[in-house]
Amino acid sequence: QVQLTESGGGLVQAGGSLRLSCAASDHPSDYYPMYKLAMAWFRQAPGKKRELVAAINPSGASTGYVDSVKVRFIVSRDNAKTYLQMSSLKPEDTALYYCFLDHSRLGRYWGQGTQVTVSS
């Protein structure tokens, strides 16, 4: 079973920044072929359905973001690790953030979630 370890969540006031990290278990070589590994970030706020926040092409050639976080958030990837740099945070960014892994050979896995709370 693949395990995803997340960190970086917490409390922050509006306008502040946070950097979320996610690392997959075991050695990076276990995820061969690496170009088939996709990682992304989702979030779910109370009373809302889960939404895709940011994703990155495994090659690093392109990234994608939900409209509400464009410019403010930056997603990056390093083998079986992914990061989400969040700036200019707003109260509406408050949610449980999940790391997601998708590999053609290993399947799909979710992290346990890390809470991000933004106060006014």
DOZAKE-589346 format. One record per residue (C-alpha): chain; x, y, z. Coordinates in pm, whole numbers. Layout:
! residues N
<chain=A X=X Y=Y Z=Z> $
...
***
This chain:
! residues 120
<chain=A X=0 Y=0 Z=0> $
<chain=A X=136 Y=338 Z=-103> $
<chain=A X=133 Y=592 Z=180> $
<chain=A X=139 Y=968 Z=131> $
<chain=A X=285 Y=1183 Z=408> $
<chain=A X=162 Y=1542 Z=414> $
<chain=A X=282 Y=1840 Z=614> $
<chain=A X=266 Y=2218 Z=623> $
<chain=A X=-96 Y=2284 Z=713> $
<chain=A X=-200 Y=2511 Z=995> $
<chain=A X=-355 Y=2841 Z=1095> $
<chain=A X=-267 Y=3160 Z=909> $
<chain=A X=-421 Y=3505 Z=879> $
<chain=A X=-553 Y=3642 Z=551> $
<chain=A X=-274 Y=3752 Z=321> $
<chain=A X=-28 Y=3504 Z=466> $
<chain=A X=150 Y=3210 Z=307> $
<chain=A X=187 Y=2837 Z=359> $
<chain=A X=381 Y=2563 Z=182> $
<chain=A X=232 Y=2214 Z=175> $
<chain=A X=452 Y=1910 Z=117> $
<chain=A X=367 Y=1553 Z=21> $
<chain=A X=602 Y=1256 Z=-8> $
<chain=A X=517 Y=904 Z=-122> $
<chain=A X=644 Y=604 Z=73> $
<chain=A X=939 Y=388 Z=-28> $
<chain=A X=1220 Y=467 Z=-267> $
<chain=A X=1154 Y=678 Z=-579> $
<chain=A X=1274 Y=386 Z=-794> $
<chain=A X=962 Y=194 Z=-685> $
<chain=A X=755 Y=434 Z=-897> $
<chain=A X=918 Y=345 Z=-1228> $
<chain=A X=838 Y=451 Z=-1494> $
<chain=A X=841 Y=795 Z=-1338> $
<chain=A X=674 Y=964 Z=-1634> $
<chain=A X=361 Y=761 Z=-1556> $
<chain=A X=339 Y=910 Z=-1205> $
<chain=A X=95 Y=1197 Z=-1157> $
<chain=A X=56 Y=1394 Z=-836> $
<chain=A X=-189 Y=1669 Z=-751> $
<chain=A X=-363 Y=1859 Z=-473> $
<chain=A X=-733 Y=1856 Z=-391> $
<chain=A X=-927 Y=2032 Z=-118> $
<chain=A X=-1264 Y=2001 Z=50> $
<chain=A X=-1425 Y=2275 Z=255> $
<chain=A X=-1714 Y=2217 Z=497> $
<chain=A X=-2037 Y=2177 Z=302> $
<chain=A X=-1851 Y=2172 Z=-29> $
<chain=A X=-1757 Y=1892 Z=-265> $
<chain=A X=-1394 Y=1800 Z=-320> $
<chain=A X=-1225 Y=1999 Z=-594> $
<chain=A X=-898 Y=1979 Z=-782> $
<chain=A X=-676 Y=2268 Z=-676> $
<chain=A X=-357 Y=2217 Z=-874> $
<chain=A X=-186 Y=1958 Z=-1089> $
<chain=A X=144 Y=1935 Z=-1271> $
<chain=A X=249 Y=1748 Z=-1581> $
<chain=A X=507 Y=1483 Z=-1471> $
<chain=A X=748 Y=1629 Z=-1726> $
<chain=A X=717 Y=1971 Z=-1561> $
<chain=A X=621 Y=2127 Z=-1893> $
<chain=A X=284 Y=2257 Z=-1775> $
<chain=A X=68 Y=2315 Z=-1471> $
<chain=A X=-303 Y=2356 Z=-1412> $
<chain=A X=-500 Y=2539 Z=-1143> $
<chain=A X=-859 Y=2596 Z=-1047> $
<chain=A X=-955 Y=2954 Z=-1136> $
<chain=A X=-986 Y=3066 Z=-774> $
<chain=A X=-617 Y=2999 Z=-695> $
<chain=A X=-447 Y=3102 Z=-1019> $
<chain=A X=-151 Y=3338 Z=-964> $
<chain=A X=-165 Y=3284 Z=-586> $
<chain=A X=-74 Y=2913 Z=-576> $
<chain=A X=222 Y=2732 Z=-733> $
<chain=A X=252 Y=2354 Z=-760> $
<chain=A X=582 Y=2178 Z=-813> $
<chain=A X=710 Y=1821 Z=-828> $
<chain=A X=1034 Y=1635 Z=-759> $
<chain=A X=1004 Y=1265 Z=-845> $
<chain=A X=762 Y=1117 Z=-589> $
<chain=A X=723 Y=1443 Z=-397> $
<chain=A X=493 Y=1735 Z=-461> $
<chain=A X=461 Y=2081 Z=-310> $
<chain=A X=195 Y=2349 Z=-304> $
<chain=A X=315 Y=2703 Z=-233> $
<chain=A X=19 Y=2916 Z=-128> $
<chain=A X=37 Y=3294 Z=-108> $
<chain=A X=-213 Y=3575 Z=-49> $
<chain=A X=-436 Y=3330 Z=133> $
<chain=A X=-803 Y=3412 Z=175> $
<chain=A X=-1063 Y=3283 Z=424> $
<chain=A X=-1231 Y=3097 Z=137> $
<chain=A X=-912 Y=2888 Z=100> $
<chain=A X=-994 Y=2723 Z=434> $
<chain=A X=-1029 Y=2350 Z=371> $
<chain=A X=-884 Y=2006 Z=423> $
<chain=A X=-613 Y=1966 Z=160> $
<chain=A X=-538 Y=1623 Z=14> $
<chain=A X=-237 Y=1496 Z=-175> $
<chain=A X=-320 Y=1261 Z=-462> $
<chain=A X=-106 Y=1006 Z=-645> $
<chain=A X=-192 Y=825 Z=-968> $
<chain=A X=39 Y=569 Z=-1128> $
<chain=A X=-53 Y=345 Z=-1419> $
<chain=A X=107 Y=42 Z=-1249> $
<chain=A X=42 Y=115 Z=-879> $
<chain=A X=-305 Y=268 Z=-889> $
<chain=A X=-454 Y=571 Z=-715> $
<chain=A X=-393 Y=684 Z=-357> $
<chain=A X=-490 Y=969 Z=-126> $
<chain=A X=-316 Y=1131 Z=167> $
<chain=A X=-494 Y=1162 Z=501> $
<chain=A X=-541 Y=1536 Z=453> $
<chain=A X=-391 Y=1840 Z=621> $
<chain=A X=-604 Y=2125 Z=754> $
<chain=A X=-553 Y=2480 Z=631> $
<chain=A X=-744 Y=2750 Z=815> $
<chain=A X=-729 Y=3114 Z=708> $
<chain=A X=-864 Y=3379 Z=944> $
<chain=A X=-976 Y=3732 Z=858> $
***
